[in-house]
Amino acid sequence: MSIANCRLVGVGLFAVLMGVSAQALEEDWRQAEAIVQATSDSMLVLIDEAREYAEEDPERFYVEVETLLSPVVDFPRFAGSVMGKKYYQMASSEQRQRFAESFKWGLVRTYSLALTEFNDGKLVLVPATMPPRRPDRVSVNQEIRTAAGQVFPVVYSMAMSDDGTWRMRNIIVNGVNLGLTYRSQFQSTAQDPAYGGDLDKVIDGWADVLEAEAEKVIEETQLNQPTSGQ
């Protein structure tokens, strides 16, 4: 897995929307678009600062990224979607919570260090031309534009939480739906005879599964093939 490809997936994955209080519908989703770009800028600042210490102290960078993401990514819902209805219903409350933590830290550890290799690129908001169909669901579009002129589309699936804040529940990078990809991998792992249908074993081994799957995800996004040029 090339560091160039990994960093693009990582930037797309972690440039997410910050939560906002519920207001009038149009104001909400327009405000959401503005905040996704502001949050992306915050991530780029963190990446720039981390270049000085991430290689020597990766755990510090992991914590910094997790601290930035946790308030804005709905990891429990994201992880629940990855488990799928069948396994989510089978899992106990403790297992669901444990998987959400494993899923969160698996993503953070898989992609964080690659973010430090993102140089001279831009994260550009693509404003929506129509309001969302549902007042509590918004797709926020963004482009990763590299210094080489490549452009990679990213779509953040946002949902309004019960407390009136927008949080991310899925992400599509260059046409690859990460939520669906990881759901397929979870189901395959749960059905693998090596795990014997034991959800605890699947959850405990998820970080390793995610690391192995990351290379496939990056290949599927075909990030080495620009969708357009500048």
C-alpha positions in Angstrom: 0.0 0.0 0.0 1.6 3.2 -1.1 1.8 6.1 1.3 0.5 8.4 -1.4 -2.7 6.5 -1.8 -3.2 5.9 1.9 -2.8 9.6 2.8 -5.6 10.5 0.4 -8.0 8.0 1.9 -7.0 9.2 5.3 -7.5 12.9 4.5 -10.9 12.1 3.0 -11.8 10.0 6.0 -10.8 12.5 8.7 -11.9 15.9 7.1 -15.3 15.7 8.7 -18.2 17.9 9.7 -18.4 19.5 13.2 -21.7 19.3 15.0 -24.1 22.3 15.0 -27.3 23.1 16.8 -30.6 22.5 15.0 -32.1 25.6 13.4 -34.3 26.2 10.3 -33.7 23.5 7.7 -32.0 25.5 4.9 -29.9 27.4 7.4 -28.9 24.0 9.0 -27.6 22.3 5.9 -26.0 25.5 4.5 -24.3 26.0 7.8 -23.3 22.3 7.8 -21.5 22.9 4.4 -19.6 25.8 5.8 -18.6 23.9 8.9 -17.3 20.9 7.1 -14.8 23.1 5.3 -13.8 24.8 8.6 -13.3 21.5 10.3 -11.2 20.3 7.3 -9.0 23.3 7.8 -8.6 22.4 11.5 -7.5 18.9 10.5 -5.0 20.3 8.1 -3.5 22.4 10.9 -3.3 19.4 13.1 -1.6 17.4 10.3 1.0 20.2 9.8 1.8 20.3 13.5 2.0 16.6 13.8 4.8 16.3 11.2 7.2 17.4 13.9 6.3 14.5 16.3 4.1 11.9 14.7 6.8 9.5 13.6 8.5 9.5 17.0 5.3 9.7 19.0 2.5 8.2 17.0 0.3 7.5 20.1 0.2 11.3 20.7 -1.0 11.8 17.2 -3.6 9.1 17.4 -5.0 10.7 20.5 -5.1 14.1 18.9 -7.0 12.8 15.9 -9.4 10.8 18.1 -10.0 13.9 20.2 -10.9 15.9 17.1 -13.1 13.2 15.5 -15.1 11.8 18.5 -17.4 14.8 18.8 -18.2 14.9 15.1 -18.3 11.2 14.0 -21.2 9.0 15.3 -18.9 6.0 15.8 -21.6 3.9 17.6 -24.0 4.3 14.7 -21.3 4.0 12.1 -20.0 0.8 13.8 -23.6 -0.5 14.1 -24.1 -0.1 10.4 -20.9 -2.0 9.8 -22.1 -4.9 11.9 -25.3 -5.1 10.0 -28.8 -5.7 11.3 -28.3 -9.4 11.9 -25.1 -9.2 14.0 -26.1 -5.9 15.7 -29.2 -7.6 17.0 -27.3 -10.6 18.1 -24.7 -8.5 19.9 -25.1 -7.5 23.5 -24.9 -3.9 24.6 -21.4 -4.5 25.9 -20.4 -6.0 22.6 -21.8 -3.2 20.6 -20.0 -0.6 22.7 -16.7 -2.6 22.5 -17.0 -2.9 18.7 -17.6 0.8 18.3 -14.4 1.5 20.3 -12.5 -1.1 18.2 -13.9 0.4 15.0 -13.0 3.9 16.0 -9.4 3.2 17.0 -8.9 0.8 14.1 -9.7 3.7 11.7 -7.6 6.2 13.6 -4.6 3.9 13.7 -4.9 2.7 10.1 -5.0 6.1 8.5 -3.6 8.7 10.9 0.1 8.6 10.1 -0.6 8.6 6.4 -2.2 12.0 6.9 1.1 13.6 7.7 2.2 12.9 4.1 -0.6 15.1 2.7 1.3 18.1 1.4 0.2 21.1 -0.6 -3.3 19.8 -1.3 -6.6 21.4 -0.8 -10.0 20.3 0.6 -12.7 22.1 -1.3 -16.4 22.2 -0.5 -18.8 21.5 -3.4 -22.0 23.4 -2.4 -25.3 21.5 -2.9 -27.7 22.9 -5.5 -30.8 21.5 -3.8 -32.0 21.1 -0.2 -31.9 17.5 1.3 -34.9 15.3 0.9 -35.0 14.7 4.7 -34.5 17.5 7.3 -32.3 15.2 9.4 -30.1 13.8 6.7 -27.5 15.7 4.6 -24.9 14.6 2.1 -21.9 17.0 2.2 -19.7 16.9 -0.9 -16.1 17.8 -0.9 -13.1 17.4 -3.2 -9.5 16.4 -2.4 -7.4 18.4 -4.8 -3.7 17.4 -5.0 -0.8 19.5 -6.0 -0.5 17.3 -9.1 -3.9 18.4 -10.2 -5.8 15.3 -9.3 -9.3 15.6 -7.9 -11.0 13.0 -5.7 -14.6 13.3 -4.7 -15.7 12.7 -1.1 -19.2 12.4 0.2 -20.0 12.6 3.9 -23.3 11.1 5.1 -24.5 13.2 7.9 -27.4 12.7 10.3 -28.8 15.0 13.0 -28.5 13.4 16.4 -31.1 13.6 19.1 -29.3 16.5 20.7 -29.6 18.5 17.5 -26.0 18.2 16.2 -24.9 16.9 12.8 -22.6 13.9 13.0 -21.0 11.7 10.3 -22.3 8.1 9.9 -20.6 7.1 6.7 -18.2 8.3 4.0 -17.8 7.6 0.3 -14.3 8.1 -1.1 -13.9 8.3 -4.9 -17.1 6.2 -5.3 -16.2 3.6 -2.7 -18.7 3.4 0.2 -16.5 2.6 3.2 -19.5 1.7 5.4 -20.7 -1.0 2.9 -17.2 -2.2 2.3 -16.5 -2.7 6.0 -19.9 -4.3 6.5 -19.1 -6.9 3.9 -15.8 -7.6 5.6 -17.4 -7.9 9.0 -19.9 -10.4 7.7 -17.2 -12.4 6.0 -15.2 -12.4 9.2 -18.1 -13.4 11.3 -18.8 -16.3 9.0 -15.2 -17.4 8.8 -14.8 -20.9 10.5 -11.6 -19.6 12.1 -13.8 -17.4 14.4 -16.4 -20.1 15.0 -19.3 -17.6 14.9 -17.9 -16.0 18.1 -18.7 -12.3 18.1 -16.2 -11.6 20.8 -13.4 -13.1 18.7 -14.5 -11.1 15.7 -14.6 -7.9 17.7 -11.3 -8.6 19.4 -9.6 -9.2 16.0 -11.3 -6.3 14.2 -8.3 -3.9 14.3 -6.2 -6.5 12.5 -9.0 -7.2 10.0 -9.4 -3.5 9.4 -5.7 -3.0 8.8 -5.7 -5.8 6.2 -8.8 -4.5 4.6 -7.5 -1.0 4.2 -5.2 -1.9 1.4 -8.2 -3.4 -0.6 -10.2 -0.2 0.1 -7.4 2.0 -1.2 -7.1 -0.2 -4.3 -10.8 0.0 -5.0 -10.8 3.8 -4.7 -8.2 3.8 -7.6 -6.8 7.0 -6.1 -3.9 6.8 -8.5 -6.4 7.5 -11.3 -7.5 11.2 -11.3 -11.2 11.8 -11.9 -10.4 15.2 -13.4 -7.6 17.7 -13.7 -7.0 21.3 -12.9 
